[in-house]
Amino acid sequence: MTGPEPARTSAAMAGRAAAAVETAKRTFFRSFFRLLVAFIALAEWVCVAWVLRAVGLRPPRALHVLAPFAIFQLNRWIVTRRRSRRGPVLDALVGTYVAFAFTSVFCALFLGLAGLGALAGSLIVPLLPTALGEPITRAYIWLVHAGFFIVAGLLAYGYVVGPRELAVSRVEVPVRGLPEPFAGLRIVHISDLHVGQHLDVAELAEHVRRVNALEPDLVCVTGDLVDRAETCGLAFPTLAGLRARHGVLVTLGNHDFYAGAETVTQALRHLTPFTVLRDDSVHLEVDGARLTVVGIDDLGRDWARGVLEHPALPSLAAAVPAGNPLIVLSHRPDCFAQAARLGASLMLSGHTHGGQLALPAWLGRRARNLAEFISRFDRGLFREGDATLYVNRGLGFTGQKVRLFTPREIACLELTPGG
């Protein structure tokens, strides 16, 4: 019979293992961008060396060591000086180089997969007749060349055309027990504006006009309005032009916290008529019926991972008057299961940008995208019981001004009675 001591020892070991895994994850995500800069340098040289070999040039072996190191130092310099004033010409050159570097990552990954295919082929082709093996080898080389340039072409499309694509998504949200006065309530949801380097005030004004043209009853903004505190004074007077019958509700995202949560909050309250919800709630009333909206602060474990259990949600949900449908605004979607369990009818989130880069959605399937690496709630609509989650693809950009099969988004959601 197993005694309590072995059980406690086993539990302690499991706890230590879980803590070690979490520490490793935190270390990885803290070091992610440094590792990424090093990987990008290697990817750039892989692509350059491959193109040189494709045209018949063979770089000296020493260059395979020196070139990645030199490129890494250049990339570090660009990253550390990314906010310094460089002038329009140098800015354009740096922007073009950074786009090439980012594209190199995906081209190098493709070449890596092609290399695995070549390795498998090297085991099979010698077993085939020469008359068959040589054409197969030539065809494979041709396919690798074609694939490399297709990947590069798609990324070029993502840089040139993708940022101009914008979708207005119209979604009906069934709400069990929805009071009749709220049937047809139109909520316009925007997220992840990242006003600054890749979205200026003139473009922000266009987005404000588009939102107002939808004649919303309520506008919800789920965070990442700015990347830097100094942008607030420039952007918020224009953002203040948003109009809705029941007002504009705002929660903060991780980038707003990086910029300074108190600074962003005070700027919003001083420069706009919006209601900022930071672990707080507001009640909407129409013809005697009421609906509650809760907004929670971003408490991400790191830039990629959100919390599964938000500490403020239980008390906020418990305070919702009986019969009030509950809407939760959370920058990150990770706590959706908790919100559903606590009785939320609808949760609105962003953060993922829909991955920014995706494979096309063929045959009605969901578009596979980079956001799947950080959350199972990557983009679009999700259901759990009677609860609905909508994850907005955002209006801005993180890192690179690139989008592929991931148009920027304004979501227009209409509440309907149902279960």
QUICOR-V536774 format. One record per pair of residues at least 4 apart in sequence whose C-alpha atoms are under 6 Angstrom apart, sorted by the first residue. I is the first residue (numbers start at 0). J is the second residue. D is the distance in whole Angstrom. If there is no record, write none. Layout:
BEGIN
i=(I/I)
j=(J/J)
d=(D/D)
END
This chain:
BEGIN
i=(27/31/35/37/39/40/40/40/41/42/42/42/43/43/44/44/51/52/52/62/77/85/85/86/90/103/106/110/120/124/127/128/129/134/142/148/156/157/157/157/157/158/161/161/162/162/164/165/165/165/166/167/167/167/168/168/169/169/170/171/171/172/172/172/173/173/173/174/174/174/174/175/175/177/182/182/183/183/183/184/184/185/185/185/185/186/186/186/186/186/186/187/187/187/187/188/188/188/189/189/190/190/190/190/190/191/191/191/191/191/191/192/192/192/193/193/193/193/193/194/194/195/200/207/211/215/216/216/216/217/217/217/218/219/219/219/220/221/221/221/222/222/222/222/223/223/223/225/226/226/227/228/230/231/235/236/239/247/248/248/248/249/250/250/250/251/252/252/253/255/256/260/265/266/267/276/277/277/277/278/278/278/279/279/280/280/281/281/282/282/283/283/284/284/289/290/290/291/292/292/292/293/294/294/295/299/299/299/300/300/303/305/307/307/308/312/325/325/326/326/326/326/327/328/328/329/330/330/330/331/331/331/332/338/339/339/343/344/345/345/345/346/347/347/348/349/349/351/352/352/353/353/353/353/354/354/354/355/355/356/356/356/357/357/357/357/358/358/359/359/360/360/360/370/371/371/378/379/379/380/380/381/381/382/382/392/392/393/393/394/394/396)
j=(31/35/39/71/104/67/70/71/67/103/104/107/100/103/48/67/56/56/57/66/81/89/90/90/94/107/147/114/124/132/132/132/133/138/146/152/160/161/401/402/403/401/402/403/401/402/406/406/407/408/408/408/409/410/410/411/411/412/412/412/413/413/414/415/415/416/417/344/416/417/418/417/418/416/414/415/413/414/415/413/414/215/216/412/413/215/216/217/218/411/412/215/218/410/411/218/219/410/220/409/220/221/222/349/393/222/223/224/393/394/395/224/394/395/223/224/225/226/395/198/225/199/234/241/242/243/243/244/245/243/245/246/247/247/248/249/249/250/330/348/250/251/252/330/252/254/255/255/254/258/258/258/234/235/239/270/271/273/273/274/275/275/275/276/294/255/297/330/297/260/260/264/269/270/271/294/294/295/296/294/295/296/293/294/292/293/291/292/290/291/289/290/288/289/323/323/324/325/325/326/327/327/327/328/329/304/305/306/304/305/373/333/333/334/334/316/343/344/343/344/345/346/346/346/347/348/348/349/350/348/349/350/348/343/343/386/386/386/386/387/388/388/388/389/390/390/391/370/392/393/370/377/378/392/368/369/370/402/405/368/402/403/367/368/403/404/366/367/366/404/364/365/366/377/375/377/390/389/390/388/389/387/388/386/387/407/408/407/408/407/408/400)
d=(6/6/6/6/6/5/5/5/5/6/5/5/6/5/6/6/5/5/6/5/6/6/6/6/6/6/6/6/6/5/6/6/6/6/6/6/5/4/5/5/5/5/5/6/6/6/5/5/5/6/5/6/5/6/5/6/5/6/5/6/5/6/5/6/5/5/5/6/5/5/6/5/4/5/6/5/5/5/6/5/5/5/5/6/5/6/6/5/6/6/5/6/5/6/4/6/5/5/5/5/5/5/6/6/5/6/5/6/5/6/6/5/5/4/6/5/5/6/5/5/5/6/6/6/6/5/5/5/6/5/5/6/5/6/5/6/5/5/5/6/5/4/4/6/5/5/5/6/5/6/5/5/6/6/6/6/5/5/6/5/6/5/6/5/6/6/6/5/6/6/4/6/6/6/5/5/6/5/5/6/4/6/6/6/6/4/6/5/6/4/5/5/6/4/6/5/5/5/6/5/6/5/6/5/6/6/4/6/6/6/6/6/5/4/6/6/5/6/6/6/5/6/5/6/5/5/5/5/6/6/6/6/5/5/5/5/6/5/6/5/6/5/6/5/5/5/5/6/4/5/6/6/5/5/5/4/4/5/6/6/5/5/5/4/6/5/6/5/5/6/5/5/4/5/6/6/5/5/5/6/5/6/5/6/5/6/6/6/5/5/6/6)
END
